[in-house]
Amino acid sequence: ETLEPAWSKAWNDSSWKPFELGGNLLALAGLAWCFLVVQLVVYIFRAVPTKVIKCERVDYGCGAEPHGYAVPFCWMRVWHADAMKTLASLNRMVFLLDGQTEYAIKRAYFKLVSDPEERPYTFFHVLKMDMRIMLFDAFFVNLLQNCAKLQFQTSYIAFLMYANLAANVNVEWTLLSLFLTHMTSAVSFFVKLREWAMSRDSRILVRKEFRKGMDDADWHEYDKLVFLQRSVALVLTLQFLFQSFCAVNFYMSQWHCESHLWSVFQGCVEGFAVVDGTNFD
C-alpha cells in the first residue's frame, strides 16, 4: 500500500508523465507476464500446422511431410523438426536445445557435400531455418521477457529505498532475485552470441568457396539468411545495451543518489527528498 503512491508520485514528476499507464505499478509489473502470454500464443502458432485448423490430416511418421507445411504465424513453412524446436524452446527444455545450432551447421555441411552439384542452396536453407528460431528466442525471451524483468526489479529496489521500506522488506532476497535475473539474462546473451557467431562464420566460409557457382536461387536464400543473422545481431545488441543500462541504474540509485532515484536524462533526481513511505498526503 505504501510503495504504489511513491511510484505514482515519482512517475508524475518525471518526463514520462504523459504515459499515464506507467503510473500504475501493478500494470508495469504485469507487463513481463503479458510477454509470457504473447510468447505462448506466438510459439504455438509457429508450431501448429494449418492443416489441423482445417481438420486435415497431418502425417507424423518418420520422414513424413517432406515438403513441410504452413503454420498460422505469418503463414511460414516449417518442418516437423522446426516445430519440435519451437515447442522445446517454449517449454525451456535446455538440455534438448543445447547444441542444436552446432547440429544444424553439421547437417548443412552434410547436405552440401552430399549434393552431386555442390549447390549451397540447401546449406543456406538449413542455417536460415535455425536462425529464424534463434531470432524468435532472442526477441521474445532475451529482449522482451528478460529486460522487462530487469527493469521492474531494478525500479522496485530503488523505490523500496526511496520510500524507506527497506526495513520492512527482506531486501537480501530481492537483491538475490535481481542478481539471478542478471545472470540468466547474461548467460542467454552469451549463448546466443556464440551460436550466432558460429552460424555467421559458416555462412561466410561457404560463400567464399562457392560464390562463383551460385545462381539466383542460391543468392536469394543467402540474402534471407543474412537478413535473419543481422536481425539477431540487432536484437542481441539491444539486449546488451538495456541490461547495461539496468546495471548502471542500479548502481547510481543505490550508492550515488541520496534520493535513490536516477534518471538517464536528468541524473540523480535530487528534487525528491527521502520520504516516509507511510505519508504521501
ROBA-540439 format. One record per residue: x, y, z of N, C-alpha, C, O, CB in turn. Coordinates in steps of 0.05 Angstrom, whole numbers, plus 5000, padded with zeros to 4 digits. Glycine has a CB too. Example, Ala and Ser with C-alpha at 12.3 -4.5 7.8 and 13.67 -1.06 7.14 Angstrom:
2
526448865156524649105156526449345156528549345169522649115181;525749555142527349795143525850015157526850235161528249885114;
This chain:
281
501649765000500050005000501750255000500850464991498250005024;504250235010505850475012507650524988508550744983507550465037;508350304974510150334951508650454927509850604911511250064944;506150384923504650484900504550784899504950904877501850374901;503850924921503951224920506651334913506851534899502951334946;508751214923511451304917512051284887513151474875513651154932;511351064875511751024846510051224831511151344812510950734838;507551264838505851454824506851734826506851884806502951434835;507751814849508852084853511252134836511552344823509452134882;513151944836515551974821515051974791516252124776517551744828;513151804782512551784754511252054744511952144722510551554749;509452164760508052404752509952644752509252844738505752454770;512152634766514052854766516352804746518152964744515252894793;516152594731518252524712517452614684515252704679518952224713;519352574665518852644637516952444623516052484601521452664621;516352224637514552014626511652054635510051884630515451744635;511052284647508352334657506152304636504052204643508252614668;506552384610504352344590503452054587501152004580505252444563;505151864594504351584592503151504619504451404637506851394585;500551554622499151524647499251244658499251194682496351624645;499251044639499250764648501650694665501550524683499050574624;503950834659506350774674506250844703507850754719508650924661;504351024710504051094738502850874755502850894780502351334740;501850664742500650444757502850224759503550094740498150324742;503750184784505949994788505049704781506649554770506850004817;502649644787501649364781501549324751502049094742498949324794;500849534736500749504707503449444695503749274677499549754694;505549584705508249534696509249254705510649124690510149744706;508449174729509248914739508048694722509248484717508448874768;505548744712504248544696505248534667504548354652501348584696;506848734660507848744632509648504626509448394604509349004627;511348434644513048194640511447944637512147764621515148164663;509247924652507447684650506047694623505547484611505447674673;505347934613504047954587505847844565504947724546503248244581;508447904568510347804548510447494548510747374527513147914553;510047374571509947084572507446974557507646774543509846994601;505147114561502747034547503047064517502346884501500347194557;504147294508504547334480506447124468506047024446505647624475;508547074484510446864475509146594471509646454452512746844496;507346524490505946264488504246254463504346054448504146224512;502746464457501046464433502646454407502046294389499246714433;504746624406506346634382507746364376507746274354508446854384;508946244397510445994393508545764385509245604369511945924419;506145764397504245554389503445584360503245394345501745554407;502945834351502245884323504545844304504145834280501246174321;507045824315509345754299509645454295511345364279511845874310;508145294311508545004310506144844301506444624290509344914338;503744954304501344814297500844834267500545064257498844914313;500644614252500144634223497344754218495444694233500344364210;497044904197494445004189492644774181490144804181494745204166;493844544174492144314166490444224190488244134187493944084157;491544254215490044174238487544354242485444264248491744184263;488044614237485844804239483644754218481344784223486845094236;484544664195482644594173481544314175480144214158483944634146;482244174197481343894202482443704181481043514173478343884203;484843764170486043594151488143414165489043484187487443754128;488943204153490743004165493643094162494443184141490342724153;495143064184498043124184499442864190498942724210498743344205;501342794173502942544176505242604195506942764189503842434149;505342464217507542494237509442264237510942224256506442534264;509442104216511341874214514141964208514642204202510341684193;516041774208518841834203519141924174518341784155520541584208;520342154169520742264143518142364130518042414106521942054125;516142414146513542504135513642804129515442944138511242444155;511742884114511443174105514143274095515243464106510443344129;515143154074517843234064517943524053520043644052518743044042;515643624045515543904035514744104056514344334050513643914011;514544004081513744184103510844264102509244144087515444434102;510044444119507244534120507144814131509044914144505544344137;505044954125504645234134503645234163502145054171502745384115;504445444177503445494204502045764205502645934188505845484225;500245804224498746054224500346304227499646514215496746044246;502646304241504146544245505546624220507446494211506146514268;504746854208505946954183505846754160507246794140508847044189;504246544163503946344142506746234134507246174111502546464118;508446194154511146084149510945784142509045644151512946134173;512945694128513145404122515245284140517545374140513745354092;514545074155516344944173516244644169514544544154515745014203;518144504182518144214181517844114210517844274229520844104169;517543854213517043744240519243814259518743874282516743434238;521743814250524043874267523844164277524444224300526743834253;522944344259522644624268520544654289520844804308522044804243;518244514285516044534304516944424331516244534352513644374293;518544204331519444084356521344274371521244304395520743814351;523144414356524944604368523344844380524044934401526944704347;521344924366519645144376518345074402518445234421517545224355;517144844404515844754428517844704451517344764474514244504423;520244604444522244564464523244834475523744854499524644404452;523445034458524345294467522145424484522845554504524945474443;519645384477517445494493517445384521516845524540514745444479;518045124523517944984549520744984563521044844583517044704546;522645134553525245164565526644894569527844844590525045314591;526644724549527944464550530844504542531644444520526544254532;532444604561535144694555536944464546538644494529536344834579;536644234558538344004551537643904523539443814508538043774571;535143934515534443854488535444054467536143984445531343824485;535444314474536244524456539244564455540244684436534944784464;540644464475543544504476544944374452544544134447544744404502;546444524437547944424414546344404388547344294369548844154420;543944524388542244504364543544664341543344574317539444604369;544744894347545945044325548344904314548744904289546845314336;550044774331552344624321551344394303552444334282554044514344;549144264312548044044296547044144269547344014249545743904312;545744384269544644494244546944554225546644514201543044754250;549144654235551444724218552644464206553244454182553644874234;552944254223554044004213552043874192552943764172554543804236;549543894198547543794179547643944153547343824131544643814191;547944214154548144374130550644294113550444274089548244674137;552844244126555244164112554843884099555743834077557744154131;553443704114552943444103551243464078551743324058551543264124;549143634079547443674055549143784032548643704009545143854062;550943954038552544084017554443874003554543873979554244304029;555843714019557643524007556143283994557243143977559643414028;553643244002552143023991550743093965549842923950549942934010;550743353958549543443933551543413911553643523911548643743935;550843243890552643203868553443463854555743493844551443013847;551643653853552243913840553644103858554544313849549644033830;553744043884555044213904553944493904555444693903558044223900;551244513903549944773905549444843934548444673950547244763889;550145083942549845153971547045233979546645334002551745383977;545045203962542345283969541345153994540445284013540445223945;541644883996540644734019542244814044541144824066540844434014;544844864041546444954064545345214076544945224100549444994055;544845404059543745664069540945624080540145764099543745874046;539345444068536645404077536645284105535045364122535145214058;538345084111538444964137539245174158537945184180540444724138;541245334152542045534171539945754174539545864196544645664162;538445804153536346004154534145914173533146074190535146064126;533345664172531245564190532145574219530545644237530445284182;534645504224535745524251535845814261535245874284538445384253;536645994243536946274251534146394256533946584272538446424230;532146304242529446404246528446344274527246514287527546294225;529046104283528346024311529946194331528846274351528745724315;532446234325534146394343533146684345533246804366537046394334;532146794323531147064323528747084341528447274357530447154295;526846894340524546904357525346884387524347024404522646674350;527146694393528046664420529446924431529047004453529946424423;531147034414532647274422530747504427531147664446534747354401;528647534411526847764413524847724437524647894453525247804388;523547494437521447454457522547384485521347464505519547234448;524747234486525847144512528047334521527847454543526846864511;530147364505532447524514531747824517532347944537534647494494;530347934497529848224498527348294514527548434534529548324470;525048194506522548284518522248174547521948334566520148194502;522447914550521947804577524047874597523547974618521647504574;526647814590528747854609529148154616529548224639531347744599;528948324595529448604600527148734615527548914632529848754574;524648634611522348734626522748664656522148824673519748624615;523648424662524048344690526248504702526048584725524748044691;528448554687530648714698529749004704530349104726532948724678;528249124686527349394691525549414715525749594732525849504666;523649224718521849234740523249184767522749334786519549034737;524948984768526348924793528249144801528449214825527848664790;529649264781531449494788529849724799530649844819533049574763;527649794786525950014796524749954823524450124840523750074775;523949704827522749614852524649664876523749764896521849324851;527149574872529049614894529649904899529849994922531649464887;529850064878530250354881528050484897528550654914530650494854;525550404891523350534905523050424934521850564951520850484890;523950184939524050094967525850274983525150345006525049804968;528150354972529950534986528750814987529050945008532650534973;527550904966526451174965524251204985524051414998525351234936;522551004989520251025007520850925035519050895051517950874996;523450885040524350795067522850535075522050505098523751015087;522650355056521250105062523249865064522449635068519250035041;525849925062527849705062527749555089528249315089530549815058;527049695110527049555136524649365139524649185155526949765159;522549415123520149255125520049025104518248865105517649425121;522049015087522148815066524848675067526848795074521748945037;524848425061527348265061528948345036528648215015526747955062;530548555038531948655015533948455004534448444980533348915021;535148295021537148095012535947914991537247854971538247935035;533547814996532247634976531547784951531647674929529747504989;530748044953530148204930532748244913532648234889528948474938;534948304926537448334912538348074900539448074877539648434932;537947854913538647594902537047534877538047434857538247364922;534447604877532747564854533747734831533847634808529847644860;534547984836535648154814538248044804538748044780536048444825;539947944822542547834813542047584795543447554775544247754837;540247414803539647174786538547254759539147124739537746984801;536847454759535747544733537947654715537947594691533647764738;539847804727542147904711543747664701544647664678543848094728;544147464718545847234710544547074687545847014667546347054734;541947014690540546864669540447014643540646904621537746794678;540047284645539947444621542747454607542847434583539047724628;544847474623547547484612548247214599549447204578549547554634;547546994613548146724602546746684575547946594556547346504622;544146754574542646724549543846904527543846824504539746794553;544847134535546047314515548547184503548847174479546747584528;550347094520552946984510552546724495553946664476554846944534;550546564503549946314489549046374461549946264441547846144504;547146564459546146644433548246774416548446734392543746834436;550046934428552147064414554146864402555046894379553647264432;554746664418556646454408555446294385556746244365557346254431;552846224388551546074366551246254341551646154319548845974375;550646504345550446684322553146714307553146704283549446964331;555346734322557946764310558646504295559846524273560146814332;558046274305558546024291557046014265558245934244557845784309;554546084265552946074241553946284220554146224197549946134247;554646514230555646724212558246644199558646674175556046984227;560146524215562746444203562346224183563746224162564646344226;560546034188560045824169558945934142559645844121558045614180;557146124145555946254121558146384104558146364079553846454128;559946534117562046674103563946484089564746534066563546864122;564646264103566446074090565345944065566645914045567245854111;562745864067561445734044561145934021561445863998558745614052;560546184027560246384006562846423992562846443967559146644018;565046444006567646483994568446243975569646283954569846524015;567646003984568445773969566745723944567645623924568445523986;564145783946562245713925561045943910559245913894560045543936;561946193916560546423904560646423874558746533861561846673915;562746323861562846323832560746153819559846203797565646243823;559845933833557945763821555145803831553345643825558745473826;554646013847551946063858550146203838550946393825552246233884;547746093835545746213817543946393833544346443856544145993802;541846493820539946683832538546563857538146703877537946783812;537746313855536346183877538246163901537346203924535345903869;540746093897542646073919543046353932543146373957545345973908;543346553916543746823927541246923941541547063962544547023904;538946843932536446923945536246803973535546933992534046843928;536946543975536946414001539146524019538846554043537246113998;541346594007543546714022542746984033543347044056546046744004;541447144017540547414027538547394050538647554069539247574004;536847194049534947154071536347074097535647164119532846944064;538446914094540046834117541447074129541547104153542046614109;542647244111544047484121542147664136542847774156545347624097;539747704125537747874138537047774166536947924185535147894121;536647514169536047394195538347424215537947484238535247104192;540747374205543147404222543547684232544247734255545647304208;543047874214543348164222541148234241541548404259543248344198;538748124238536548184257537248074284536748214304533948054246;538347834286539147724311541247894324541147944348540147434308;543247984308545348154319544148414330545048504351547348224297;542148534317540948774327539448724353539648884372538948884306;537948504355536548444380538448394403538048494425534748194376;540648254398542548194419543948454428544648494451544647994409;544448634409545648894416543749054434544649174453546249054390;541249054427539249194444539149074472538849224492536549194431;539248814474539248674500541648764516541348824540539148374497;543948764504546448834518546249124528547049174551548848794500;545349304511545149584519543149624542543649774561544349754496;540849484540538849514561539749394587539249514608536249384552;541049164586541949044611544149214624544349244648543048754606;545849334607547949514617546649754630547549854651549849594595;544549854618543150084629541950014656542050184675540850184610;540749784659539649694685541849674706541349734729538149434682;544149574698546349554718547249824727547749874751548649394705;547550014708548350284715546150414732546750554752548850454690;543650374725541450484740541450384769541050534788538750414727;542050124773542150014800544350134816544050214839542449704798;546750164804549050274818548550564826548950634849551550254801;547550724807547051004813544951044834545151214852546351154787;542750894832540550934851541250834879540250934899538150784841;542950634881543550524907545850664922545750704946544350234904;547850754907550250854921551051134913553051244924552550664916;549751254894550551514885548451734891549251964897551051514855;545951664889543851864892542651854920541851634930541651824871;542452084933541352084960538352004961537451874980541652364972;536952074940534052004939533651724929531351624929532552204921;535751594920535651324908534051314882533151094874534451124928;533751544869532351554843534351674823535551884828529751724845;534651544800536451634780535151624753533751434747539051464780;535551834737534351854710536651874690538552024695532452094708;536351734668538451744647538652024635540752094624537951534626;536452174636536452444624537152654644538452854637533752504612;536452624670536852824690538952764710539752934726534252884704;539952514710541852434731540352384757538052284756543952654736;541552444780540252394805537852584808538052824803542152444829;535552474816533152634819533252744847531852644865530552474813;534752954852535153054879532853234888532753314911537753204880;531053294870528753444878526953294897525253424910527153524853;527253034898525652874917527252824942529552734942524852594903;526052894964527352824990526852524996524952404985526253005013;528452415013528052145021525552145039525652265061530552025036;523452015030520852045043520151815061521451605061518752085022;518051865077516951665094514751515079512851645070515851775121;515051255075513151105059510351105070508451015057514050835056;509951205094507251205106505851475104503651505114507451125135;507151665091506051935090506352045062508452135054507352115110;504152045046504152155019501852355016500852384993503951934999;501052495037498952695035499952945021498453135018497952755063;
